[in-house]
Amino acid sequence: MKSLHAFNRSLSVARSLVVASAALVSVAASAVDFPLRADDINLTYRYTTTTHWSGGAQADALDIVARRHTGGDQWSPLKTDSSDTKLNSSYIVYGAKIRAMEDGTVVNCWRNAPENTPGSNHAKVGEGYIAYAGNYLYVRHDDGNYALYAHAQPGSISTSLCPKNATYNSKAEPGYVLNSDGWVSGGARITKGQVLGLVGNVGNSSGPHLHVHIQTSDNLPVKMKFDRGQTTPFTGETASVNATWTLLKGKSLPAGEVMVWAPHSVGNWTVNNIPDERMQAWFNHFADSGVMPNIYACTDNGQIYNTGWVPSSGSWQAFHGMSLAAFTKKSNDLANLGYTRYGWWYCGSIYTGIWRK
């Protein structure tokens, strides 16, 4: 817990994607929600994860930070290039909302331990009066497994979720992940997607990040599978801004350093000035998040896209990068399948379209 560390083409329609909203719920039954959302940070920022430093129950744990693109293949966890690295508030991930990965019941928790200065632990961590998890929720899922959400900001976990208001554990327990004073009976129920607290830097933590892991009741690690989100390699802490992204759809994250494009909350969204080479990834991101295009306009002969998104309903399909001939054929083919053309746009020789039924 201490580390801080697609373009689809077809023969007839280039740069196109078909998505039916009904297909978006077809994920593995064991998949959980990613614990952070894309809309809690800047639209152009991304989360990154690293392989956890310890083994045992935490062998498949994730330490998650957020980063912004700074040029080339470089990304920074800081809000600006001139940010003070000794301030927790300088880090992009600091204050992001922690969300429940699955339904469950709180069995152990802490909420008021003080924060660290980035780069060093609070003295009470070494003395054993602050658990390695800092401020945390330890949750028993309904399937009998346990999840830990660690290092939350002081006070950001509500008393309704955690009735433990002390600052320090009553006795020294050096090296303990959880506080012995933190156990609760008849703990609060939480539901998948519920906000649990805010990302901080408390406990055995060298900088703001979220630690999450799932384990069995026998302290064996459980590899987490996520129902939504996209990933791309972040080897050597580098990734192209035009990277190829792979949808998770119920799979676990690849091993090692990974960049994660977390799902958006369902709602109404507008994203403009998307370069052609990134449009497919943006499309996948929003469709995977449970929204569908309402505006799909192009400019500069299909080099730039301006988009609007609304909550998905019914069955729909959308395509971009089409010639007039391809657009006409697509309209006819989809009409024969019962789809009505909702909207279409053109820019020079390039067409886009949305069909619904």
ABEGO torsion letter per residue (X at the ends): XABAXXBBBBAABBGBBBBBAAAAABBBAABBBBABBAAABBAABBBBBBBBABBEAAAABBBBBBBBBAEEABBBABABAABBAABAAABAABGBBBBBABBEBBABBBAABBBBBBGBBBAAAAAGABBAAEBBBBBBBAAGBBBBBBGBBBGABBAAABABABABBABBBBGBABBAAABBBGBBBBBBGBBAEBBBBBEBBABBBBBBBBBBAAGBBBBBBBABEBBBBABGGBBBAABBBBBAGGBBBBBEBBBBBBBBBBEBBBBBGBBAAAAAAAAAAAAAAGBBBABBBBBGGGABBBBBBBBBBEBBBBBBGBBAAAAAAAAAAAAAAGBBBABBBBBEABBBBBBBX
